Amino acid sequence: MIKTPRGLLFPRDTDVVKPRIASALRQGMYEAKEGNAVLRVIQPGDVVMELGGGIGFISTLVAKKSPAAEVHVFEANSALAAYIGRVHEVNEVENVTVHHALLGKRKGTAEFHVRGNFLASSVNADNADGVTRTETVEVVNANQQTKAIKPTVLVCDIEGNEAELLPEMDLSSLRAAVIELHPQWIGPEGVNAVFGALMGAGLAYYPKLSTQKVVTFRRAWPLK
């Protein structure tokens, strides 16, 4: 078992948790910027929607170390979705629901390209080399899901798909969002699309909790 400085536990599975990830977990460096921003924006009773669950770090951190009421995780990679379930089990997490699905404009299916580096897997075949297999994944309607879940905080790390998905979503229920951008894939137009979607929903860029590619948005904040 791998234990982080915050006391989170991660089962040893070399197919998912590569040595570099395991080392970052032990040192408290894994997704540190994103995790710190998320914990600082969450308030009691928040409903968190996470797009791209990875190894379950953010959802477990939120469940164990924040006053969020519930968390909904959407993860397309079947192996990661299963591993996230194991992480939640060993950490005795009870307020997180894992959805093995993609969000999209309409219901259906999509091809999801799994890479040797699991965390670089995405629906975009050209984003990176090393595709090991392609899965057919269920696509659920994004607006129907947000209407049902009514998230107040959005966490998004979906390997370049943020530029296509976020402008199509109803983000009106959000109070805050933490997005990991992938400018190397989405370019300046994609970055502008992400900012435009969140600003159009009434949120503003919050530099205090933004670092490089991890950008935070809030509906309001103290000026001091």
C-alpha positions in Angstrom: 0.0 0.0 0.0 1.2 3.5 -0.9 0.5 6.2 1.7 0.6 9.9 1.0 1.6 12.6 3.6 -2.1 13.4 3.9 -2.8 9.9 4.9 -4.5 8.7 1.7 -3.9 5.1 0.7 -3.4 3.7 -2.8 -3.2 0.0 -3.6 0.0 -1.1 -5.3 -0.7 -1.9 -8.9 2.2 -1.4 -11.3 -0.1 -1.5 -14.3 -1.7 1.8 -13.1 0.6 3.3 -10.5 4.0 3.5 -12.2 7.1 4.1 -10.2 7.2 7.9 -10.9 3.5 8.2 -9.8 4.2 6.1 -6.7 7.2 8.4 -5.8 5.1 11.5 -6.3 2.4 10.1 -4.1 4.8 9.3 -1.3 6.3 12.8 -1.5 3.0 14.6 -1.6 3.8 16.0 -5.0 1.1 14.2 -7.0 -1.5 16.6 -8.4 -0.4 19.0 -5.6 -1.3 22.2 -7.3 -4.7 21.0 -8.4 -5.4 19.4 -5.0 -4.5 22.5 -3.1 -6.7 24.7 -5.3 -9.7 22.3 -5.0 -9.5 22.1 -1.2 -9.4 25.8 -0.9 -12.5 26.5 -3.0 -14.7 23.8 -1.5 -17.3 24.9 1.1 -19.6 22.8 3.3 -22.3 21.1 1.3 -20.7 21.5 -2.1 -21.4 19.0 -4.8 -18.3 18.3 -6.8 -18.2 17.0 -10.3 -14.8 15.6 -11.5 -14.2 15.0 -15.2 -11.3 12.6 -15.6 -10.8 10.7 -12.4 -7.3 9.5 -13.0 -6.2 7.2 -10.2 -8.8 8.6 -7.8 -6.5 11.1 -6.0 -8.7 14.2 -6.2 -12.0 12.4 -5.4 -10.4 10.7 -2.4 -8.7 13.9 -1.2 -12.0 15.8 -1.5 -14.0 13.1 0.3 -11.5 12.7 3.1 -10.2 16.3 3.6 -13.0 18.6 2.6 -16.6 19.4 3.7 -18.1 18.5 0.3 -21.4 16.7 0.6 -20.8 14.5 -2.4 -18.5 13.9 -5.4 -19.4 12.5 -8.9 -16.4 11.2 -10.9 -16.6 10.6 -14.7 -13.8 8.3 -16.0 -13.8 6.7 -19.4 -10.9 4.3 -18.9 -12.3 1.0 -17.6 -9.0 0.1 -15.8 -8.8 3.4 -14.0 -12.5 3.4 -13.1 -12.0 0.0 -11.5 -8.8 1.2 -9.7 -10.6 4.3 -8.4 -13.2 2.0 -6.8 -10.4 0.1 -5.0 -8.9 3.4 -3.8 -12.2 4.6 -2.4 -12.7 1.2 -0.7 -9.4 1.2 1.1 -9.9 4.8 2.2 -13.4 4.1 3.4 -14.9 6.7 1.1 -18.7 6.6 1.0 -19.8 9.9 -0.6 -18.3 9.4 -4.1 -20.1 8.0 -7.1 -17.9 6.8 -10.0 -19.4 6.9 -13.5 -17.6 4.8 -16.1 -18.6 7.1 -19.0 -17.8 10.1 -21.1 -19.8 13.3 -21.1 -20.9 14.6 -24.5 -23.5 16.5 -26.5 -25.8 13.5 -26.8 -26.1 9.9 -25.6 -24.2 7.2 -27.6 -20.7 5.7 -27.7 -17.2 6.9 -28.5 -13.8 5.4 -29.1 -11.4 6.0 -26.1 -7.7 5.5 -26.8 -5.8 4.0 -23.9 -2.1 4.7 -23.8 0.8 3.1 -21.9 0.7 6.2 -19.8 -2.8 5.7 -18.6 -3.2 9.4 -17.6 -2.6 10.5 -21.2 -5.5 8.4 -22.5 -8.2 10.3 -24.3 -10.8 10.3 -27.2 -8.2 12.2 -29.3 -6.1 9.7 -31.2 -3.5 12.3 -32.1 -2.8 13.8 -28.7 0.1 11.5 -27.8 1.8 8.3 -29.0 1.7 5.0 -27.3 -1.9 3.8 -27.8 -2.2 0.3 -26.5 -5.8 -0.4 -27.0 -9.1 1.4 -28.0 -12.2 0.9 -25.9 -15.8 1.7 -26.8 -17.2 3.8 -24.0 -20.7 5.0 -23.2 -21.3 8.7 -23.8 -23.9 10.4 -21.5 -25.6 13.7 -22.2 -23.5 16.4 -20.4 -26.4 18.8 -19.7 -28.7 16.0 -18.4 -26.0 15.0 -16.0 -25.3 18.5 -14.8 -29.1 19.1 -14.4 -29.4 15.9 -12.3 -26.2 16.4 -10.2 -26.3 20.2 -9.9 -22.6 20.5 -9.2 -21.3 23.6 -7.4 -17.7 22.8 -8.0 -16.2 21.4 -11.2 -12.8 19.7 -11.4 -11.6 18.9 -14.9 -8.6 17.1 -16.3 -9.6 15.5 -19.6 -6.4 15.6 -21.6 -7.3 18.2 -24.2 -11.0 17.6 -24.5 -11.8 20.6 -22.2 -11.9 22.9 -25.2 -14.7 20.9 -26.9 -16.8 19.8 -23.9 -16.9 22.8 -21.5 -18.5 25.2 -24.1 -21.3 22.7 -24.6 -22.1 22.3 -20.9 -24.6 24.1 -18.8 -22.3 25.5 -16.1 -24.8 27.8 -14.4 -24.9 25.9 -11.1 -21.2 26.3 -10.5 -19.7 28.4 -7.8 -16.1 27.4 -8.6 -14.1 25.4 -11.1 -10.5 24.1 -11.2 -9.4 23.2 -14.7 -6.1 21.6 -15.9 -5.5 23.0 -19.3 -3.6 21.2 -22.1 -2.5 24.1 -24.3 0.0 21.9 -26.1 -3.0 20.2 -27.6 -5.9 22.7 -27.7 -3.8 25.8 -28.7 -4.7 29.4 -28.0 -8.2 29.0 -29.5 -9.0 26.1 -27.1 -7.7 28.0 -24.1 -9.9 31.0 -25.1 -12.9 28.6 -25.5 -12.4 27.2 -21.9 -12.1 30.7 -20.5 -15.1 31.9 -22.5 -17.3 29.0 -21.3 -16.6 29.7 -17.7 -16.8 33.4 -18.0 -20.1 33.0 -19.8 -21.4 31.1 -16.8 -20.6 34.0 -14.6 -17.3 32.8 -13.2 -14.1 34.8 -13.2 -10.5 33.7 -13.4 -9.0 33.6 -9.9 -5.2 34.1 -10.1 -4.6 33.5 -6.4 -5.3 29.7 -6.8 -4.1 29.4 -10.4 -0.6 28.0 -11.2 0.6 27.6 -14.8 -1.8 25.1 -16.5 -4.0 24.6 -13.4 -6.5 27.5 -13.6 -9.2 28.3 -11.0 -12.4 30.2 -11.5 -14.8 31.5 -8.9 -18.1 33.3 -9.0 -17.1 35.8 -6.3 -14.2 36.4 -3.9 -13.0 39.0 -1.4 -11.0 41.8 -3.0 -8.5 41.9 -0.1 
